[in-house]
Amino acid sequence: MGNSDRPKALVTGASSGIGRSAAVALAAAGYDVAINYSRSEAGAGETAGLAEAKGARTLLVGCDVADDAGVREMLKTVEREFGRLDGLVNNAGTTTNVRPKDFEAMTTEEWDRVFAVNVRGLFQVTRAATPILKASRGSIVNTASIVGLRPGPQPLPYAASKAAVVSLTKLLALNLAPEIRVNAVAPGWMEGDWMMRMLGDRYEDLMARRARATPLGRCVTADDVAEVIVSLITSNKMVTGEIVVIDGGYAATT
């Protein structure tokens, strides 16, 4: 079930995608991992199995990060079961299907829900985790997005929320220093379910076109993002407040 001396990490939104890849990569790097999920307990269980295969002890912690009482209970569980926390990956996120130019279709409720999860939720998890992260001089990595740095074809509240994550990353880096480092990753066009939902039947064509326009010749994978997340948590000891773009050089060269 893992060694009690292993460092510990919590990954939110870890039932699939970047969260799953990050949890498994942290397990491979020697971490025990608390796997947060909101709805997909089955997906979180699959992530746990993959992490355990890498030698990790895992802990499933279900809660909606927008629910502060649930978040505080989750961190109490993590502290009780793990005794410490060395890394936090704020990855839980949501979006809407309303197209960017369809202003009237955007309801207040949908807008607020995206910000409740992507921005306030990130803050609430960080706030609840701060005491145990400070004790271990831990590290936080937030999942932002390239559309938080430059316009892209994503729904407006999603893009705006990721810009808020970029700002919040820098503010948290300032306010949690020197005990805790806070950085973010900003993936570009990424292979997988998220972009499949966004692009629909144009997915294959548009992803291939983006790959051709990318200096490194392909689109990003969840494993590419996880590799950077683990690096920011386990090393880069003088790096905080940074947003690492992971897009094969596309944004930097176009």
C-alpha positions in Angstrom: 0.0 0.0 0.0 3.0 2.3 -0.1 5.6 3.6 2.3 4.7 6.0 5.1 7.9 8.0 4.2 6.7 8.7 0.7 5.7 12.4 0.0 2.0 13.0 -0.4 0.0 14.9 -3.1 -3.6 15.8 -3.7 -4.9 16.1 -7.3 -8.3 17.6 -7.8 -10.4 16.6 -10.8 -8.3 13.4 -11.1 -10.9 11.0 -12.6 -9.7 11.6 -16.2 -7.5 13.8 -18.4 -4.8 15.9 -17.0 -5.8 15.1 -13.4 -5.5 11.3 -14.0 -2.1 11.7 -15.8 -0.8 13.9 -13.0 -1.9 11.5 -10.3 -0.2 8.6 -12.1 3.0 10.6 -12.9 3.2 11.7 -9.2 2.8 8.0 -8.2 5.7 7.1 -10.5 7.8 9.9 -9.0 7.3 8.3 -5.5 4.3 10.1 -4.2 1.2 8.7 -2.4 -1.8 10.4 -4.0 -5.2 11.6 -2.8 -7.5 11.5 -5.9 -10.3 14.0 -5.9 -13.4 13.7 -8.0 -16.8 15.4 -8.2 -19.1 13.0 -10.1 -17.1 10.1 -11.6 -16.2 7.8 -8.7 -15.6 5.0 -11.3 -13.1 7.1 -13.2 -11.4 8.1 -9.9 -11.1 4.4 -9.1 -9.5 3.7 -12.4 -7.0 6.5 -11.7 -6.3 4.9 -8.3 -5.6 1.6 -9.9 -3.1 3.1 -12.3 -1.4 5.0 -9.5 -1.2 1.9 -7.2 0.4 0.0 -10.0 3.2 2.6 -9.8 3.6 1.8 -6.1 1.5 4.6 -4.6 -0.9 4.4 -1.7 -4.1 6.1 -2.8 -7.0 7.9 -1.2 -10.3 8.6 -3.0 -11.8 11.9 -1.8 -15.1 12.9 -3.5 -16.2 16.5 -3.3 -17.3 19.5 -5.5 -14.5 22.0 -5.1 -17.1 24.8 -5.3 -18.5 23.5 -1.9 -16.3 25.0 0.8 -17.6 22.7 3.6 -16.9 19.7 1.4 -13.4 21.0 0.6 -12.5 21.5 4.2 -13.8 18.0 5.0 -11.7 16.6 2.2 -8.5 18.3 3.5 -9.2 17.0 7.0 -9.5 13.5 5.6 -6.2 13.9 3.7 -4.4 15.2 6.8 -5.9 12.4 8.9 -5.0 9.6 6.4 -1.7 10.9 5.1 -0.4 13.1 7.9 1.2 15.5 5.6 0.8 17.1 2.1 3.8 18.0 -0.1 2.1 18.7 -3.4 -1.3 20.1 -4.6 -2.5 20.0 -8.2 -5.5 22.3 -8.6 -6.9 20.7 -11.7 -10.7 20.5 -11.2 -12.4 22.5 -13.9 -15.6 22.8 -15.8 -16.9 24.7 -18.9 -20.1 25.4 -20.8 -21.1 24.5 -24.3 -22.4 28.0 -25.2 -20.5 29.3 -28.2 -18.3 32.4 -27.6 -20.3 34.7 -30.0 -23.7 33.5 -28.8 -24.0 36.1 -26.0 -27.7 35.8 -25.3 -27.5 32.0 -24.8 -25.1 32.5 -21.8 -27.1 32.3 -18.6 -26.0 33.9 -15.3 -26.2 30.4 -13.7 -23.8 28.8 -16.2 -21.3 31.7 -16.0 -21.3 31.6 -12.2 -20.9 27.8 -12.1 -17.8 28.0 -14.3 -16.2 30.6 -12.0 -17.4 28.8 -8.9 -15.4 25.7 -9.8 -12.5 27.1 -11.8 -11.6 30.1 -9.7 -13.3 30.1 -6.3 -12.9 26.3 -6.1 -9.2 26.6 -6.7 -8.9 29.2 -3.9 -11.0 27.2 -1.5 -8.9 24.1 -2.0 -5.7 26.1 -1.6 -6.9 27.8 1.5 -7.9 24.6 3.2 -4.6 22.9 2.2 -2.3 25.9 3.2 -1.6 24.9 6.8 -0.4 21.3 5.9 1.4 22.5 2.8 3.3 25.1 4.8 4.4 22.5 7.3 6.1 20.5 4.6 7.2 23.5 2.5 5.1 22.1 -0.3 4.3 23.1 -3.9 1.1 24.0 -5.8 0.5 23.7 -9.5 -2.7 25.1 -11.0 -4.1 24.1 -14.3 -4.7 27.2 -16.4 -4.9 27.3 -20.2 -3.5 29.0 -23.2 -6.8 30.8 -23.5 -6.2 32.4 -20.2 -3.2 34.2 -21.8 -4.5 34.9 -25.4 -7.9 34.7 -27.1 -9.0 31.2 -28.3 -12.1 29.4 -29.5 -13.2 28.5 -26.0 -16.5 29.6 -24.3 -16.1 33.1 -22.7 -16.5 32.1 -19.0 -14.0 29.3 -19.4 -11.4 31.6 -21.0 -12.0 34.4 -18.5 -11.8 31.9 -15.6 -8.5 30.7 -16.8 -7.2 34.2 -17.0 -8.3 34.6 -13.4 -6.3 31.4 -12.6 -3.2 33.0 -14.1 -3.7 36.1 -11.9 -4.5 34.0 -8.9 -1.4 31.9 -9.4 0.8 35.0 -9.1 -1.1 36.4 -6.2 -0.9 33.1 -4.3 2.8 32.8 -5.1 3.3 36.2 -3.5 1.1 35.5 -0.4 2.2 32.0 0.3 5.9 32.6 0.0 8.4 31.6 1.2 7.0 28.3 2.5 4.9 27.3 -0.6 5.7 27.7 -4.3 2.8 28.3 -6.6 3.0 27.8 -10.4 0.6 27.0 -13.2 0.6 25.1 -16.5 -1.2 26.5 -19.5 -1.8 23.7 -22.0 -2.5 24.5 -25.7 -4.7 22.4 -28.0 -4.8 19.0 -26.3 -5.7 15.6 -27.6 -8.6 13.9 -25.8 -12.2 14.1 -24.7 -12.2 17.8 -23.8 -11.3 19.0 -27.3 -13.4 16.3 -28.9 -16.4 17.9 -27.1 -15.4 21.4 -28.1 -14.6 20.6 -31.8 -17.2 17.8 -32.5 -16.9 16.2 -35.9 -14.2 18.6 -36.9 -11.8 17.2 -34.2 -9.5 15.1 -36.4 -9.2 17.7 -39.1 -8.6 20.7 -36.8 -6.2 18.8 -34.5 -4.2 17.7 -37.6 -4.1 21.3 -38.9 -2.9 22.6 -35.5 -0.2 19.9 -35.3 1.1 21.0 -38.7 1.3 24.6 -37.5 3.1 23.6 -34.3 6.9 23.8 -34.3 7.2 20.4 -32.5 4.8 18.8 -35.0 2.0 17.5 -32.7 -0.6 18.6 -30.3 -0.3 18.3 -26.5 -1.2 15.2 -24.5 -2.3 14.9 -20.9 1.0 13.1 -20.2 2.9 16.1 -21.6 1.2 18.3 -19.1 1.6 15.9 -16.2 5.4 15.7 -16.9 5.6 19.5 -16.4 3.4 19.4 -13.3 5.6 16.8 -11.6 8.7 18.8 -12.5 7.3 21.9 -10.9 6.4 20.1 -7.8 9.5 18.0 -7.3 12.2 20.4 -8.5 12.5 24.0 -9.9 13.1 25.2 -6.3 13.6 28.8 -7.3 10.6 29.0 -9.5 7.3 30.4 -8.3 4.6 32.6 -9.8 5.3 31.2 -13.3 2.8 30.1 -16.0 4.4 27.4 -18.1 2.8 27.2 -21.6 2.8 23.6 -22.9 1.9 23.7 -26.6 4.9 22.6 -28.6 5.9 26.2 -29.3 2.7 27.3 -31.1 1.8 30.4 -29.1 5.4 31.5 -29.0 5.9 31.4 -32.7 2.6 32.5 -34.3 
